[in-house]
Structure formats: C-alpha cells, structure tokens
Amino acid sequence: MRYEDLDFAAPRVRLEQRPDGTLLLESPVPLAEGAAHLGVWLQRWADEAPQRTFLAERDGHGGWRKLTYGEARQATGAIAQALLDRGLGAERPLMLLSGNSIDHALLALAAMQVGVPVVPVSPAYSLVSQDCAKVRYIGELVQPGAVFCQSRPPFARALAALEAAGCKFELLLSVGTEATLLSELRQTPVTPRVDEATARVGADTVAKILFTSGSTGTPKGVINTQRMLTANQQMIAQCWPFLDRAGPGGSHDARPQVLLDWLPWNHTFGGNHNFNLALRSGATLYIDGGRPLPGAPASHGTIAETVRNLREISPTLYFNVPAGFAALVPYLEVDAELRQRFFAELRLLFYAAAALPQDLWERMEKVGLQATGHKPRFVSAWGSTETAPLATSVHYPIERAGVIGLPAPGVQLKLVSSGSKRELRVRGPSVTPGYFRRPELTRAAFDEEGYYRTGDGGRLADPQDPSQGIVFDGRVSEDFKLLSGTWVHVGALRVAALSAASPLLQDAVVTGHDRAEVGLLAWPVMGACRALTPELGPGAPVAQVLAHPAVREQLRLRLRTHNQHCASAGSSGRIARVLLLAEPASLDADELTDKGYVNQRAVLERRAGLVAALYAEPPGPEVIVLDDRLDDPAQISKQ
C-alpha cells in the first residue's frame, strides 16, 4: 500500500460561534468504544500473530534483538507477578530512569496491566543534570516502590538523589550485580493474582504519570488514565482507517506497519502516540537508539545512528519533530541510496511537537519526489501531554506546513480570545483528570466549563470553510509587544525566519520585548556554515566559522529577503539584528526538551546578557545588523 492509496476519514467538523466570538468545534462523528485497557491489545496480537516481531533494538554486536508479540505477552505476565509480589500498586509506582528499550517496554506494559502506575523520567534528568534536582523532586512526590535503569553506574547520581529524598525502593537492572535483574523477574511463576489484578484495571485506573519539562518551574506530573490512552488510539484509528487493515484478514493490505522511532517514551509523543499506535495496530517498532537532533549529547546517540538504522529499515510510517527532520534531510539530499531505502515502503510522514518551517517541508517533498516520483504525504496533529496527546488530526491532504487538522472524534475544542490570538482549549475522554498531588495546579488548568487551557494559539485556516482545519498560531504566552505597541507573533515569525535562512540556521528565539525592534538569538547549522568557509578547514573553531564574512553575509542576505517579503507587517515582522550562538541549547537548564523543542522563555532568561548585547548601541562586532549600518565581521567570542 503506497501513500496515495491510504484511506482517511473525510474532513468533517461542526462549528458553533457564541455571541462573544468564542468558537466551538467538534467532529460530528461519535467516538467508538475503545479497548478497556492497553493489555487488551497485547493479548490480541499474542493470540493472532504470536510470531510477529513487536519490538527490536540494537544488540551489543550491531544486530537486532527482536521480541515477538507472543514473547512479550509471556514476559509481561511473569514481570507483572513479580511486581505484585514486591508490593507495588497505586501508591507504590514503578519509576523508569532509562530511555527506550525492550526491557523498559516490558516493565511498563507489565506494570500497567495490573494497575501499577509507571513513571518514566527523562534520562537527561539523570545523565545530563549535575545535581539531579528534578529526579529528587519527582521521587519525593511519587515515592516509587521500584526503580529501573539499564545499569547502575551511569545512574549513580540519580539513585543517590532518590535515596536522599527518602525513597524506599527496590532497584531493577538489565545488567549488573548490584540489584535484581529483569531476567530474574521474567522467570517468576504466574499465579491467579495477575488475572485478578488485571480484572480490576478499569478506565479510570492510572496508567502513567508523565512529567512535563518543568521549564516554568518544577515538573508537573500529568495523570494518564487507561481511558485517556485507549480513547486516544481509538481517535487516531477513526481518523486513519488504514491502520486497521494491518492484521489477519485485512481487506486490502495485511502487512503490518513498520516504525523506526527514537522519540522518548517519557514524553507523550513517543510514549503514548507512537508506542501505543504500534501496539494497537500490531505493528513492528524498531527502537532507534539515535537522537536525530542537531547538537545532541553523545550520551544520547547521534543522527549518524539514525542514518545507520535507516539504511537497514524501511519504515511505513515515520514520525519525527521538526528538529529531527532538519537533522535528517541533509543526509537524504546527498545520499541516493539512503533516499531510496527511506522511501521504499513509506506511506506517511508525520510531524508534531513544534511548528515545521515551510522550507523544511519542501525539502522533504523534494527528496521524496527524487526517490519515488511522487511527493510523500505529510500530515500532522496537535495536542499536549494533558491530552494523551492527540486532540486534532490532519486526515486529509494539505499543501503547506502549519495546519494541525480538525478535532478528532470525541474531542470538543474551544477557541477563546486571548490578547491578539485565540487560545485552544480541549475537553474529552483523552484529557487528563489533573496533576498528580497538585490540586492547585489542576484547578488552574481548567476553565469554568471543564476545558483544559492549553496555552496554544489557533485560528481557522479558512473562516469560510472550517473543514480546511485549524492553523497552529504559536504559544499565547510567547507573544509580546514592541515599544510601538505592535504585537510580535513569535511562533510565526520564528518559522518564517528559519525558512528564509535555510539551511544556515537550525533554531532561534525571538527577542524584542519592550524594545523598538525584533532580533534573533540563533543557533547555526555548522555543516552549512563550514561549507561556506572551506579555506578554514574542517577543524576550524566554531567561533572562527561564525565570524567569517561569508557566513555573516549569506545570513544577512537571506534575512533581508525575509524582511522585504514581510514589509507589510511593519516592525513586528522585520528582523533587525541577529546574534549567532556557539553554545548549544542546554537540556539541564530547560532551554531544550528531549524532543528538540527550544523553550523561548528559558533561553531568554538564561541568556539575558546576550539579549542586552544584541541591543547594545552601538552594536558590538558579534551582532549581525540587517539595516544599512556597517557590520564589522570581527571574530565572535564563544557565547
């Protein structure tokens, strides 16, 4: 089945406008009843396709370690028994410190099967952070009964932080001699207690507690119930009916979907949307040990690992964030063999979690056209950790980036005026009941009608035809006014600037709050910058490359073109100054999430000195000025 053969639900929406201008949107299609809990899907595929590969990951010899659905079902039963034997339950959850792996998946599925909440924690909180303060905070809040990590040494600081927080837990490991091994748990004899505990799991049973990044304070534990997770997958299946073809007796194409995915399971995109989609549809999920993001720490894998995996695995569905596509597309552009392999079985490209620059959309379309003679189908969706995550879905052809689709069946969407935008608010069965042990945050998160306040902005793509969908309009809280009183729409301006500067910039934050003009703090794509400075050699210091006249002039020319195209927007759409950053965005300082999303507020707060330098008069030699003033290309000191 190729992408042109995929069947999608028709784009249908019911719109109501209230007298105050508030818009209410929902699908006229009712949400069908979903599975009672996640374990139903594992049992189904263990019965119908026990020999089909469910999960695969790289082993220590460079091959693939594979786990079938039948093996997964058997292992989770034994592990579930072991967790019950150790007294885990609703008040003594399972904390997972390590990233994506087969062992991580088995533990999580086993725990949720018998009503033990799982708490997957960002590995960066343990491996990148120097004080592990967030691990300690999460431990104090949830008090885990057991903690899992692949091996003890890399997580020694985090485990010490949990002990300092007063947590009493049993340590579970994949390898090592310091604690209980997962292989031991898999040998546990199963008793009727497992079936009895499974029978008690219902729609309101807490399946997970997912912690947000904590970029505006301490992390918030978002309660994820079984209803949220199963309802969300039912929504996806009704928007994408082709997913239900991949099974015994499928009417058109019984081949299972194949995913190669790196997105972290401690986040809702990778852990709920992608992993649960694979489980529900009986897919094969190859765990990508790479981290296809520019500037990713070596401890997290690299884009090279992702490229290596894509040379062997041809996915049918490919999910990524914009930063991941930005890191991958240069390889696809220069390597015809990789291109052919990547697009050989591909049915759908999917992006979410941040706005996708149009230039990046077009580059992916171009490489797909080169490989297959057809443009790949690009779709998206929108939601949050609190919505499990999908609330809107693109299930119809779109020609440009930015459209986030229509409300999925069962979702009620409210667009409420907020400053110069409309805030998107959500109600439905996939919305969280609240934040774990934080009732004050829960109360503040919902409006008087029970809609979750997302803080994201949205607008109709075509007010005369609501079926064209909603356009993502950035974070409401990120927009600001210039001294002139003009609103700057940060999300749209950032995406437009990155498209104009392509391929020289990988990301940027927009500056100018209470100032006369807009500026950028921007991270360069070093490969593209070095290509402009071959005389410096491949080992030239980053600061020397960024100070080179060729780099600065190319960036100036591209952004001046952007300014000319945005002349009608006045000062709010015009970029006046740029400061290139040699220091990558910091995970530890909350400037960057595990998914590669740059947090505007955290960057501006941490780098306030650089913002001041950007607006200094006269501008320093490190500032690229986009008006008629001269710009001295002196060497840039390391920022």
C-alpha angles and dihedrals in degrees: 000000000000126000092260089060097052116117119219133183114266113262104255129161139169114218129195125179119203123213091256091057097257112146124217118196131180140153115261087216112093119232111252120227112274134203119303091237141340094270090069091070095050090050091049095054093040086058099040103034108012094160095050114110110250102176135012132182137172114274126211092271098054096260129108123271106209133199122195126214090249092052091046092053092050093046095048091052092055094043091048089055090050092051092050090048088056093054098251117157144124092319096039106048130182116255118205115200099171125080131245116328141132090258091051090052095048093050093047094048092046093050096047090047091065100035100266109138115229122219110198109192125200108261087221089069087062105029104033103030115086097205100031087218093154092051089052092048093049091047092052090050101046102026097210121218092208135016126204131202131156093244134352106238100067090047097044094112092048093048090049089052091053091050090049088053089059096251116159108204145146114242117230121195139182092213135010141065101251099085146002114315122224089231088064092053090052089061094057113124110241119235132188088267089084094056091044092052091046091052089057093055109104142166094282095047111119108246101175144000107214117192121217119226094265092226091150097039137316116350116272119225108227112205112228114194127196089250091057093052099043094042090051092054090048088054091052092048092052091050092045106035091173089076090073092057094073099087143076108306095015109170098226113009122009095184112119120242116258121214130186104192137169100174109128119255092219085072125068096237095060100025101042109018101037105027094043091045089056091048096047095047097042092245130161112244119200109200108227108215090194127093106217096201128115112256096010114168114258090239089065097052125251143251087262089067091051091050090049090053093047090055087064105030125055107199122209092205122029122195124188146143121249092257089054093052089047090056094045103044097070089060092049091049096057103031115068093183092054090047092054092048094047095050097035095101101007116138102168142014116208130188130182144142094070141024115281117224111237091232090060091049090053094047091053090048090051096053090046090052090050092051101043110010089245133087111248117243109252119196137166144188139199137223142103143243087274092057097050077251121279117078101149127029137197104223099155134059117288127183102203141036120259103058111115097187134232133311111285118236109287094023123115114199126196124192110202127184112255118171107305093343144051118252118223114231125183138207128176147094094295094057118105120253087224149282122320111262092340105105093164091058091047092054092049093048096064131059127225092276095051097257116145111240105227099181089223123122125228140173137184113269088218116013088199093054113034091182088076087075140228127307118219108242103190131254112320091217094052096063117096142176128249120225087267089064092248117141117238112209099213101190096051094042093050093051092046092049093049090050092050093048096045127170095012100066128053097184144341145186122226120235135189109097107161090355132111098246144024123256139176135227099202139187114217129222096240095201091058092044093050089051087063092051107046092150090067093062128230094282098055114132115262092240091055092051093048091049094052114118092229092058095045095045094049091050091046093051094049095048092045087057088053089051092052091051091049096046092119090060091063121205094341093066099035121093112215104176141017133197117193116219122218094183111079121235109277123240091193092054092048092246090122132033126215088259094056097256112147113222108224096200096048093049094049092048096046094043099040089131091059091049088054090049090050091059099037117130117253093027116242122243091260093062119092107216118202100200131073096286116110117258115209109218093212119153116287115231116227108275 
